Amino acid sequence: MLARMHPTPSHDAIVVGTGPGGATVARALARRGLRVLVLEQGSAAPIEGTVRQMAGMAAIPGKGMFIHRDASLLVQGITAGGSSALNFATAAPPPSAMFARHGIDLARQLAALQAELPIAPLPDRLIGPMATRIGDAARAAGFDWQKLDKMIRPQTCRAGCWRCVYGCPFGAKWTARDFLDQAMEHGARLLDRAKALRVIVEDGRATGVEYVRGGRTETARAAIVVLAGGGIGSPRLLHASGLRAARSSFFSDPVIAVMGTVDDVEGGAEVPMAAGVRFDGDGISLADLTLPGPMYQAFAAQAGRVDRLLAHRRTLSIMVKIRDEIGGAVGPHWASKPLHANDRVRLNEGVAMARAILRRAGATHVFSSHHFAAHPGGSVRIGDGVDSHLQAGAAGLYVCDASVIPEAWGLPPTLTLLCLGERLGEHLVATPAAVGNASIKRYNAKK
Ligand SMILES: Cc1cc2nc3c(=O)[nH]c(=O)nc-3n(C[C@H](O)[C@H](O)[C@H](O)COP(=O)(O)OP(=O)(O)OC[C@H]3O[C@@H](n4cnc5c(N)ncnc54)[C@H](O)[C@@H]3O)c2cc1C
């Protein structure tokens, strides 16, 4: 029987999505001489740091923002760099015991990234008055409140600036756009506003991606396809490709902001999550969370506290984040994540701690936001949807983003995803299955 002829691939690898997972794999492969095509449904227009642009990236109903029946929000960034363009830049190393349970050791990748990236606590001059007041109160109340590692270049970061939450236009915050730029310097080709529709699978092997751009449906071919569409995007793409059921359970790391007013602080413009405390065993973490005025007002309005709408510059805010149970579902056109009874217990416990800190800080008019979430993940888990090399469903097909996180989480995911992206890049050029690829052969021959 004649072997079926496939069109000659125009690229060695296609990466779908440019968040921390996708940008890292794209860079790792491009650096090793592979011809990489990157598809991103969002825009690669420069970051302006405005509420208007941020809303366009994160408040698109059904895409960047999901509203649940209980009025809670799930938010993600639809733009070059994914959610990292909007995130709070807090860095936490991957939990080594969790990954060891799945046969994965990320220590080498972590050490290399820590040496390369700006990861450190903020210097005191960048800790705002609200974070300082909260930290002092937390320590006085007996909490082990410590500065958190941030992915921020302190020499470029401006004290008294709030823009990082809308996207830092000054280049002070590390985002996955940094790695995407480096991938392109090494020859990767980025198509933004290009939405992948499905992976093309022939004879059990991924051979390309069908995508739509500018109203036209196109096909790109490659022997390696990496899905990095994030915790919601990747399970949807697998489903659209006939490789996964319509519904995937997930985690989202729900957050409640607990807020209270003080008379003697004027602030409201500072880097959020400068310091905090983690109770890993309980799955609860707390941090200062000073947000720009319009975001604060949205929380106050949602909580029905119109009396606090004008109190932004005097209101201290503490983030309570929990490790939620894996549940709910990412569906083809929606995502739903009701709180489990255990989640409510954890949130209540965290809110009680935040209230105690605010009381110690002398705050009055204390109130809590509805819960919201920004870490959708665990929807294509290692050991379930992908193997320990992140391969999914077909030869040559991989997933590398928050969806592969193997267990309930509750941590800042970005640094872990960078480690996984580096590891996958290394694996793809080293693995015999991928060595059929001419560029990888050339790279390995040169070593
Ligand atoms: C407000 C906020 C604050 C946060 N703070 C922190 C923090 O302090 N520290 C931390 O570590 N993490 C934080 N996070 C979370 C962190 O940014 C995310 O976990 C991380 O970005 C997820 O990376 P990812 O690789 O899974 O992909 P994502 O960042 O989700 O990016 C996926 C990309 O794929 C694209 N895509 C999806 N589907 C398709 C398709 N079909 N075709 C083409 N493109 C597609 C999307 O447009 C998107 O750009 C925060 C997130 C938010 C929203």
The ligand as an SDF file (V2000), in Angstrom:
LIG
                    3D

 53 58  0  0  0  0  0  0  0  0999 V2000
   -4.7580   39.6950   36.8120 C   0  0  0  0  0  0  0  0  0  0  0  0
   -3.8120   38.5270   36.8570 C   0  0  0  0  0  0  0  0  0  0  0  0
   -2.8110   38.4930   37.8090 C   0  0  0  0  0  0  0  0  0  0  0  0
   -1.9310   37.4130   37.8440 C   0  0  0  0  0  0  0  0  0  0  0  0
   -0.8710   37.4500   38.7100 N   0  0  0  0  0  0  0  0  0  0  0  0
    0.0660   36.4840   38.6400 C   0  0  0  0  0  0  0  0  0  0  0  0
    1.2560   36.5700   39.3900 C   0  0  0  0  0  0  0  0  0  0  0  0
    1.4870   37.5380   40.1210 O   0  0  0  0  0  0  0  0  0  0  0  0
    2.1670   35.5660   39.2770 N   0  0  0  0  0  0  0  0  0  0  0  0
    1.9610   34.4920   38.4550 C   0  0  0  0  0  0  0  0  0  0  0  0
    2.8250   33.6150   38.3780 O   0  0  0  0  0  0  0  0  0  0  0  0
    0.8290   34.3760   37.7440 N   0  0  0  0  0  0  0  0  0  0  0  0
   -0.1000   35.3480   37.7890 C   0  0  0  0  0  0  0  0  0  0  0  0
   -1.2060   35.2780   36.9960 N   0  0  0  0  0  0  0  0  0  0  0  0
   -1.4430   34.0640   36.2260 C   0  0  0  0  0  0  0  0  0  0  0  0
   -0.4890   33.8730   35.0650 C   0  0  0  0  0  0  0  0  0  0  0  0
   -0.3040   35.0640   34.3430 O   0  0  0  0  0  0  0  0  0  0  0  0
   -1.0380   32.7560   34.1940 C   0  0  0  0  0  0  0  0  0  0  0  0
   -1.1700   31.6090   34.9910 O   0  0  0  0  0  0  0  0  0  0  0  0
   -0.1260   32.4700   33.0240 C   0  0  0  0  0  0  0  0  0  0  0  0
   -0.0200   33.5930   32.1690 O   0  0  0  0  0  0  0  0  0  0  0  0
   -0.6760   31.2900   32.2330 C   0  0  0  0  0  0  0  0  0  0  0  0
    0.2130   31.0330   31.1770 O   0  0  0  0  0  0  0  0  0  0  0  0
   -0.1670   30.0480   30.0020 P   0  0  0  0  0  0  0  0  0  0  0  0
    1.0900   29.6940   29.3040 O   0  0  0  0  0  0  0  0  0  0  0  0
   -1.0200   28.9670   30.5420 O   0  0  0  0  0  0  0  0  0  0  0  0
   -1.0150   30.8790   28.9610 O   0  0  0  0  0  0  0  0  0  0  0  0
   -1.8520   32.2170   29.0050 P   0  0  0  0  0  0  0  0  0  0  0  0
   -1.1100   33.2870   29.7080 O   0  0  0  0  0  0  0  0  0  0  0  0
   -3.2380   31.8910   29.4350 O   0  0  0  0  0  0  0  0  0  0  0  0
   -1.8610   32.5640   27.4540 O   0  0  0  0  0  0  0  0  0  0  0  0
   -2.5050   31.7640   26.5160 C   0  0  0  0  0  0  0  0  0  0  0  0
   -2.4940   32.5110   25.1920 C   0  0  0  0  0  0  0  0  0  0  0  0
   -3.0180   31.6420   24.1930 O   0  0  0  0  0  0  0  0  0  0  0  0
   -3.8600   32.3730   23.3410 C   0  0  0  0  0  0  0  0  0  0  0  0
   -4.8160   31.4450   22.7470 N   0  0  0  0  0  0  0  0  0  0  0  0
   -5.7400   30.6940   23.3750 C   0  0  0  0  0  0  0  0  0  0  0  0
   -6.4390   29.9550   22.4970 N   0  0  0  0  0  0  0  0  0  0  0  0
   -5.9450   30.2620   21.2730 C   0  0  0  0  0  0  0  0  0  0  0  0
   -6.2760   29.8350   19.9590 C   0  0  0  0  0  0  0  0  0  0  0  0
   -7.2660   28.9600   19.7150 N   0  0  0  0  0  0  0  0  0  0  0  0
   -5.5600   30.3550   18.9260 N   0  0  0  0  0  0  0  0  0  0  0  0
   -4.5690   31.2510   19.1290 C   0  0  0  0  0  0  0  0  0  0  0  0
   -4.2280   31.7060   20.3680 N   0  0  0  0  0  0  0  0  0  0  0  0
   -4.9100   31.2120   21.4260 C   0  0  0  0  0  0  0  0  0  0  0  0
   -4.5190   33.3980   24.2580 C   0  0  0  0  0  0  0  0  0  0  0  0
   -4.9770   34.5280   23.5080 O   0  0  0  0  0  0  0  0  0  0  0  0
   -3.3770   33.7660   25.1930 C   0  0  0  0  0  0  0  0  0  0  0  0
   -2.6400   34.8630   24.7370 O   0  0  0  0  0  0  0  0  0  0  0  0
   -2.0980   36.3320   36.9420 C   0  0  0  0  0  0  0  0  0  0  0  0
   -3.1140   36.3770   35.9790 C   0  0  0  0  0  0  0  0  0  0  0  0
   -3.9560   37.4700   35.9190 C   0  0  0  0  0  0  0  0  0  0  0  0
   -5.0250   37.5100   34.8420 C   0  0  0  0  0  0  0  0  0  0  0  0
  1  2  1  0
  2  3  1  0
  2 52  2  0
  3  4  2  0
  4  5  1  0
  4 50  1  0
  5  6  2  0
  6  7  1  0
  6 13  1  0
  7  8  2  0
  7  9  1  0
  9 10  1  0
 10 11  2  0
 10 12  1  0
 12 13  2  0
 13 14  1  0
 14 15  1  0
 14 50  1  0
 15 16  1  0
 16 17  1  0
 16 18  1  0
 18 19  1  0
 18 20  1  0
 20 21  1  0
 20 22  1  0
 22 23  1  0
 23 24  1  0
 24 25  2  0
 24 26  1  0
 24 27  1  0
 27 28  1  0
 28 29  2  0
 28 30  1  0
 28 31  1  0
 31 32  1  0
 32 33  1  0
 33 34  1  0
 33 48  1  0
 34 35  1  0
 35 36  1  0
 35 46  1  0
 36 37  1  0
 36 45  1  0
 37 38  2  0
 38 39  1  0
 39 40  1  0
 39 45  2  0
 40 41  1  0
 40 42  2  0
 42 43  1  0
 43 44  2  0
 44 45  1  0
 46 47  1  0
 46 48  1  0
 48 49  1  0
 50 51  2  0
 51 52  1  0
 52 53  1  0
M  END
$$$$
